[in-house]
Amino acid sequence: MSGNTVAFLDTGAGKTLIAGLLLRSYAHRVRKPARDFAVFLVPTRVLVEQQARVIEAHTDLRVSKFTGDMGVDFW
């Protein structure tokens, strides 16, 4: 894959699954000792939890969750 891709789909159409499968296919690039990493941005805390569960279920990657109520604006 080269460049960026935008998936514009209705709610419940599988955007999260697509992202999880893409991360799984590129997992070799973000495993240690590689310096690469993946960032998955979502607008709400509920989606942070949902996306993290899907990524954990479909990949063997380590998932960290960061939300605004953790004071991340002040890091």
N, C-alpha and C positions, 0 to 999 in steps of 0.2 A: 504494500500500500504506500502510495506517495501522496503527500498533501493531506488536507483536512476533508472530513466527510460530515455532513449534517444529516441526521435522521429525523425527519418531520413526520411523526405518526401520532394517531389518536391515543388517548389514555388507554392503557391496557393492551396496546398493539404489539408490545415486545421490545421497546427501546432498551429497557434494562437488560433483558436477555441478550440482545445484540451487543451491548457494551461488555457484558460479562464474557461472552464468547470471543470478542475481539481481544480483551485482556488475556484470556487464556491462550490465544494463538500467539500473542506477543510476550508471554510470560518470561520466556528465556532472556529477553532483553532487560528485564527489571529485577531478576534474581541476583542476589549477592554472588560474587563480588562486584557486579556491574554497578556503575554509578548512576545508571538510568533509573527513573521511577515514573510511576503513573499517578496522575491526579484526576479525580472524578469529582466535579463540582455539581452541587445540587442546591436549590434555593431554600429548603426547609429541613428542620431537624428530623422530621418523620422520614423524609426521603434519604437522609444520611443513613439512618438505621436500615431502611429497606434495601438501598443499594449495597451497603456493606454485607448484608446477609446473602444477597445474590452473588456478589463477587466471591465471598467465602465458600459458597456452595458449588460454584462452577470453576474455581481455580484453587491452586495450592499456595497462592500468594498471601503474604502477611498483610492484613488490613488494619489501618489506623483510622479512627474517626475523630474529626475536629469540628466543633460547632461554636457558634457565636457566644453561647452561654459559658464557654470555657475561658473567656477572656482573650481569645486569639487575636483580637484587634490590638492588644497591648504587648504581644510577644515581640 
